């Protein structure tokens, strides 16, 4: 999976991973890591798909960044 993501990133594609998790009764849904991400969202996920999206630079972007 990491190789697929790296290949997409090397080709300037934005990568999105689609995953799911079956929640167990009594699972902790409140704990967060130091960045504010819920712990339950970062562990024991099952990957369904990895998408590589070509994010085309729109004409108005360079001027907006200035």
Residue pairs with C-beta under 8 A, 6 or more apart in sequence:
1 47
1 50
4 50
5 15
5 17
5 50
8 15
8 50
8 52
9 15
11 52
12 54
12 55
13 52
13 53
13 54
13 55
14 52
14 53
14 54
14 55
15 50
15 51
15 52
15 53
16 50
16 51
16 53
17 47
17 49
17 50
17 51
18 47
18 48
18 49
18 50
18 51
19 45
19 46
19 47
19 48
20 45
20 46
20 48
21 40
21 41
21 44
21 45
21 46
23 29
23 40
27 40
28 39
28 40
29 38
29 40
30 38
31 38
31 39
31 40
32 38
32 39
33 39
33 42
